[in-house]
Amino acid sequence: METIVYRTIEYLPLALLGIGLYDFFIIHLFTLAYGHYNHANVSIPGKFVGLFLAAIIGTAIVTSSFDITILKDANLFTTISAFILICLAGYYVLGPRVKYIFNSPEMHIWHHGFDMPKDKPNGINFGLTLAIWDYLFKTNYMPYNGRDLRLGFPGIEKFPQHFSGQFFHGFLRQKN
């Protein structure tokens, strides 16, 4: 149900804005890949993430994808120059700020941490793709990169070990 509810909330506003099926597919692939990136054990500096995102945006602009026709009839020099400028803007402007917009493995790992901060007992870092929601709703928490963070939750040692037990765990009455 989480996927159905989450994707509906995610895509309904985009549909109201007139986003087409092709664009939905690209957005879905991006959010899926970004979710896997957030669960990967990697650390990529923000400037390179900004550069990567700017390269995607630059590619969409110079190829007139997503109905972006800014450079539709531009010559090759103008097209290449625009792409380079967009990439540089991503590296220098978006890069330092990307951590406030998009989630990262360094931020998301705290969501899976065993010990929650005392002032946030209901959880932290809920964003899958966008970190901006955690900053807006004050659920953000990242005191350091979390490299040696203890993961899990209280009672994990009693949690079912097999798929069927985990699947039905939420439907069964728990003994105290």
Residue frames relative to the residue before (quaternion, step in Angstrom):
aa qw qx qy qz dx dy dz
M 1.0000 0.0000 0.0000 0.0000 0.00 0.00 0.00
E 0.5739 0.6048 -0.3869 0.3939 3.58 1.08 -0.68
T 0.6679 0.5039 -0.3046 0.4552 3.57 0.90 -0.92
I 0.6531 0.5124 -0.3204 0.4564 3.59 0.92 -0.87
V 0.6879 0.4619 -0.2812 0.4841 3.59 0.84 -0.96
Y 0.6807 0.5027 -0.2982 0.4416 3.58 0.81 -0.99
R 0.6961 0.4678 -0.2877 0.4624 3.60 0.80 -0.95
T 0.6138 0.5357 -0.3537 0.4595 3.61 1.05 -0.67
I 0.6733 0.4774 -0.2921 0.4832 3.58 0.90 -0.92
E 0.6648 0.5118 -0.3001 0.4538 3.57 1.04 -0.74
Y 0.7985 0.3600 -0.1661 0.4530 3.58 0.79 -1.01
L 0.5364 0.6478 -0.4070 0.3564 3.62 1.12 -0.47
P 0.6748 0.4642 -0.3219 0.4749 3.65 0.82 -0.81
L 0.6296 0.5290 -0.3400 0.4562 3.59 1.06 -0.70
A 0.6347 0.5179 -0.3264 0.4715 3.59 1.03 -0.78
L 0.6479 0.5154 -0.3150 0.4640 3.57 1.01 -0.78
L 0.6595 0.4879 -0.3004 0.4865 3.58 1.19 -0.52
G 0.5673 -0.6402 0.3625 0.3700 3.59 1.29 -0.07
I 0.3157 0.7479 -0.5213 0.2631 3.59 1.17 0.42
G 0.3872 -0.7490 0.4994 0.1991 3.58 -0.88 0.98
L 0.7150 -0.4605 0.3260 0.4128 3.56 -1.34 0.23
Y 0.6278 0.5325 -0.3290 0.4628 3.60 0.99 -0.82
D 0.6699 0.4985 -0.2902 0.4676 3.56 0.95 -0.92
F 0.6056 0.5433 -0.3457 0.4675 3.60 1.07 -0.76
F 0.6461 0.5307 -0.3148 0.4492 3.56 0.96 -0.88
I 0.6622 0.4938 -0.2990 0.4777 3.59 0.92 -0.91
I 0.6545 0.5037 -0.3103 0.4707 3.60 0.93 -0.88
H 0.6430 0.5225 -0.3197 0.4596 3.58 0.97 -0.84
L 0.6586 0.4966 -0.3111 0.4721 3.60 0.91 -0.87
F 0.6427 0.5249 -0.3204 0.4570 3.58 0.99 -0.83
T 0.7011 0.4549 -0.2854 0.4692 3.61 0.80 -0.96
L 0.6157 0.5370 -0.3429 0.4637 3.59 1.08 -0.67
A 0.6734 0.4794 -0.2884 0.4832 3.57 0.89 -0.95
Y 0.6616 0.5065 -0.3150 0.4544 3.59 0.95 -0.82
G 0.6128 0.5410 -0.3414 0.4640 3.61 1.09 -0.66
H 0.6531 0.4874 -0.3091 0.4902 3.58 1.02 -0.78
Y 0.6087 0.5451 -0.3400 0.4655 3.58 1.05 -0.76
N 0.6684 0.5127 -0.3058 0.4438 3.61 0.92 -0.87
H 0.7185 0.4039 -0.2486 0.5087 3.58 1.14 -0.53
A 0.5124 0.6280 -0.4237 0.4044 3.58 1.27 0.15
N 0.4339 -0.6863 0.5228 0.2596 3.53 -1.17 0.54
V 0.4320 0.6725 -0.4748 0.3684 3.55 0.66 1.18
S 0.1632 -0.7554 0.6233 0.1195 3.53 -1.26 0.36
I 0.0185 -0.7931 0.6071 -0.0468 3.55 -0.57 1.22
P 0.4752 -0.6783 0.4701 0.3049 3.62 -0.72 0.98
G 0.6256 -0.5967 0.3751 0.3344 3.56 -1.07 0.85
K 0.6200 0.5579 -0.3545 0.4226 3.59 1.02 -0.73
F 0.6754 0.4780 -0.2985 0.4757 3.59 1.04 -0.73
V 0.6004 0.5227 -0.3555 0.4898 3.59 1.13 -0.60
G 0.6380 0.5220 -0.3141 0.4710 3.59 1.00 -0.84
L 0.6396 0.5178 -0.3132 0.4740 3.57 1.01 -0.84
F 0.6558 0.5145 -0.3059 0.4601 3.59 0.91 -0.92
L 0.6749 0.4827 -0.2956 0.4734 3.58 0.87 -0.94
A 0.6466 0.5085 -0.3157 0.4729 3.59 1.01 -0.81
A 0.6254 0.5292 -0.3431 0.4594 3.62 1.04 -0.70
I 0.6268 0.5134 -0.3339 0.4816 3.60 1.05 -0.71
I 0.6658 0.4882 -0.2933 0.4820 3.57 0.92 -0.95
G 0.6541 0.5233 -0.3037 0.4540 3.58 0.94 -0.90
T 0.6348 0.5207 -0.3234 0.4704 3.56 1.01 -0.80
A 0.6481 0.5142 -0.3148 0.4653 3.59 0.97 -0.87
I 0.6757 0.4936 -0.2987 0.4589 3.59 0.98 -0.82
V 0.7405 0.4292 -0.2572 0.4487 3.61 0.73 -0.99
T 0.7035 0.4196 -0.2754 0.5031 3.62 1.17 -0.38
S 0.4124 -0.7298 0.4390 0.3234 3.58 1.36 0.02
S 0.2879 0.7444 -0.5383 0.2705 3.57 1.04 0.78
F 0.8051 0.2660 -0.2047 0.4891 3.58 -1.29 0.31
D 0.5773 -0.6159 0.3579 0.3991 3.59 1.13 0.65
I 0.4193 0.6545 -0.5037 0.3770 3.59 1.12 0.66
T 0.0082 -0.8465 0.5299 -0.0503 3.58 -0.33 1.23
I 0.1867 0.8177 -0.5220 0.1549 3.59 1.11 0.64
L 0.8068 0.2135 -0.0863 0.5441 3.58 0.88 -0.96
K 0.1563 0.8511 -0.4930 0.0907 3.59 1.15 0.55
D 0.8174 0.2104 -0.0932 0.5282 3.61 0.80 -0.94
A 0.3569 0.7533 -0.4865 0.2618 3.60 1.17 0.47
N 0.5015 -0.6312 0.4886 0.3337 3.57 -1.22 0.51
L 0.7275 -0.4578 0.2898 0.4210 3.59 -1.27 0.28
F 0.6450 0.5276 -0.3240 0.4479 3.62 0.92 -0.86
T 0.6659 0.4942 -0.2939 0.4753 3.59 0.93 -0.91
T 0.6482 0.5276 -0.3112 0.4524 3.58 0.96 -0.86
I 0.6846 0.4676 -0.2798 0.4842 3.59 0.87 -0.96
S 0.6441 0.5212 -0.3206 0.4591 3.60 0.96 -0.83
A 0.6484 0.5103 -0.3158 0.4683 3.59 0.96 -0.85
F 0.6465 0.5170 -0.3213 0.4599 3.59 0.95 -0.86
I 0.6603 0.5010 -0.3047 0.4691 3.61 0.90 -0.88
L 0.6564 0.5076 -0.3112 0.4634 3.61 0.94 -0.85
I 0.6374 0.5128 -0.3222 0.4763 3.59 1.00 -0.80
C 0.6574 0.5051 -0.3064 0.4678 3.61 0.96 -0.85
L 0.6497 0.5018 -0.3162 0.4755 3.60 0.98 -0.80
A 0.6288 0.5155 -0.3308 0.4791 3.59 1.03 -0.76
G 0.6343 0.5300 -0.3258 0.4590 3.58 1.01 -0.76
Y 0.6768 0.5014 -0.2846 0.4579 3.55 0.96 -0.92
Y 0.7996 0.3417 -0.1590 0.4675 3.58 0.75 -1.06
V 0.7513 0.3707 -0.2174 0.5008 3.62 1.00 -0.72
L 0.7405 0.3924 -0.2261 0.4966 3.59 0.75 -1.03
G 0.5890 0.6432 -0.3526 0.3391 3.59 0.96 -0.88
P 0.7315 0.4089 -0.2656 0.4766 3.64 0.68 -0.95
R 0.7250 0.4320 -0.2375 0.4810 3.61 1.18 -0.48
V 0.4580 0.7264 -0.4287 0.2808 3.59 1.25 -0.29
K 0.6260 0.5589 -0.3498 0.4165 3.62 1.04 -0.65
Y 0.6611 0.4824 -0.3109 0.4833 3.59 1.22 -0.38
I 0.6825 0.4565 -0.2724 0.5016 3.57 1.26 -0.31
F 0.8077 0.1718 -0.0570 0.5611 3.57 0.75 -1.12
N 0.5309 -0.6197 0.4823 0.3186 3.52 -1.16 0.71
S 0.1452 -0.7703 0.6134 0.0963 3.58 -1.30 0.28
P 0.6472 -0.5078 0.3730 0.4291 3.60 -1.18 0.33
E 0.6359 0.5428 -0.3320 0.4367 3.60 1.03 -0.76
M 0.6943 0.4334 -0.2734 0.5053 3.59 1.10 -0.61
H 0.6981 0.5070 -0.2897 0.4142 3.58 0.83 -0.98
I 0.5761 0.6049 -0.3934 0.3838 3.62 1.03 -0.61
W 0.6086 0.5644 -0.3513 0.4333 3.60 1.13 -0.63
H 0.5566 0.5942 -0.3834 0.4361 3.59 1.20 -0.46
H 0.7342 0.3961 -0.2084 0.5105 3.58 1.12 -0.69
G 0.4113 0.7451 -0.4446 0.2792 3.60 1.27 0.09
F 0.5516 -0.6290 0.4501 0.3122 3.55 -1.12 0.75
D 0.7848 0.2743 -0.1324 0.5398 3.57 0.82 -1.00
M 0.2249 -0.7762 0.5789 0.1084 3.56 -0.62 1.16
P 0.5679 -0.5758 0.4475 0.3817 3.59 -1.13 0.55
K 0.5995 -0.6035 0.3949 0.3471 3.59 -1.04 0.80
D 0.7191 0.4496 -0.2587 0.4623 3.60 0.99 -0.78
K 0.7428 0.3027 -0.2019 0.5620 3.63 1.30 -0.01
P 0.0175 0.8630 -0.5046 0.0195 3.60 0.65 1.10
N 0.6675 0.5172 -0.3029 0.4418 3.62 1.19 -0.40
G 0.7085 -0.4439 0.2524 0.4872 3.58 1.26 0.11
I 0.2245 -0.7655 0.5965 0.0882 3.50 -1.36 0.35
N 0.8569 0.1913 -0.1141 0.4648 3.54 -1.37 0.30
F 0.0924 0.8500 -0.5081 0.1040 3.56 0.63 1.16
G 0.5498 0.6551 -0.3904 0.3407 3.60 1.14 -0.49
L 0.3281 -0.7368 0.5558 0.2014 3.57 -0.95 0.87
T 0.7921 0.1713 -0.0763 0.5809 3.55 0.90 -0.95
L 0.7948 0.2870 -0.1336 0.5177 3.55 0.80 -1.01
A 0.2893 -0.7576 0.5667 0.1456 3.56 -0.78 1.09
I 0.5031 0.6866 -0.4182 0.3172 3.57 1.17 -0.48
W 0.6167 0.5489 -0.3531 0.4402 3.62 1.07 -0.66
D 0.6445 0.5128 -0.3277 0.4629 3.59 0.99 -0.76
Y 0.6543 0.4887 -0.3137 0.4844 3.59 1.04 -0.70
L 0.6575 0.5129 -0.3109 0.4561 3.61 0.99 -0.77
F 0.7731 0.3338 -0.1710 0.5114 3.59 0.95 -0.91
K 0.4439 -0.7438 0.4061 0.2911 3.55 1.35 0.30
T 0.4451 0.6495 -0.4884 0.3761 3.58 0.96 0.94
N 0.4430 0.6918 -0.4567 0.3414 3.57 1.28 0.24
Y 0.1086 0.7681 -0.6234 0.0984 3.56 -1.13 0.76
M 0.2637 0.7395 -0.5834 0.2081 3.56 -0.71 1.09
P 0.0759 -0.8461 0.5261 0.0399 3.61 0.30 1.19
Y 0.7652 -0.0623 0.0251 0.6403 3.60 1.23 -0.49
N 0.7480 -0.4579 0.2450 0.4132 3.61 -1.23 0.12
G 0.4345 -0.7490 0.4259 0.2623 3.63 1.22 -0.11
R 0.2556 0.8213 -0.4843 0.1602 3.58 1.23 0.32
D 0.7995 0.2231 -0.1119 0.5464 3.63 0.88 -0.87
L 0.2628 0.8036 -0.4900 0.2121 3.57 1.17 0.59
R 0.4092 -0.6793 0.5536 0.2543 3.57 -1.02 0.84
L 0.1884 -0.8137 0.5461 0.0646 3.59 -0.65 1.15
G 0.5508 0.6082 -0.4615 0.3372 3.55 -1.24 0.45
F 0.3570 -0.7024 0.5643 0.2464 3.54 -1.24 -0.51
P 0.6231 -0.5340 0.3937 0.4142 3.60 -1.16 0.47
G 0.7778 0.2865 -0.2466 0.5021 3.57 -0.83 1.01
I 0.3790 0.7540 -0.4727 0.2537 3.60 1.24 0.09
E 0.6159 0.5647 -0.3530 0.4208 3.59 1.09 -0.63
K 0.6987 0.4272 -0.2643 0.5095 3.63 1.20 -0.43
F 0.4830 0.6772 -0.4326 0.3477 3.59 1.27 -0.12
P 0.5831 -0.5981 0.4064 0.3704 3.65 -0.97 0.76
Q 0.4057 -0.7422 0.4948 0.1994 3.54 -1.03 0.87
H 0.7300 0.4093 -0.2295 0.4968 3.60 1.15 -0.54
F 0.6842 -0.5209 0.3321 0.3877 3.56 -1.22 0.58
S 0.6782 0.4983 -0.3180 0.4367 3.60 0.77 -0.95
G 0.6562 0.5048 -0.3123 0.4659 3.60 0.96 -0.79
Q 0.6561 0.4933 -0.3067 0.4819 3.57 1.03 -0.78
F 0.6329 0.5490 -0.3309 0.4342 3.58 1.01 -0.82
F 0.7697 0.3659 -0.1881 0.4881 3.59 0.86 -0.98
H 0.4013 0.7567 -0.4485 0.2551 3.61 1.26 -0.20
G 0.7149 0.4624 -0.2613 0.4548 3.61 0.85 -0.89
F 0.6819 0.4864 -0.2854 0.4657 3.57 1.22 -0.36
L 0.6675 0.4971 -0.2936 0.4703 3.58 1.25 -0.32
R 0.4970 -0.6243 0.5135 0.3156 3.54 -1.17 0.67
Q 0.3048 -0.7785 0.5277 0.1501 3.58 -0.77 1.07
K 0.3793 -0.7018 0.5582 0.2281 3.55 -1.05 0.84
N 0.3303 -0.7549 0.5330 0.1924 3.60 -0.94 0.83
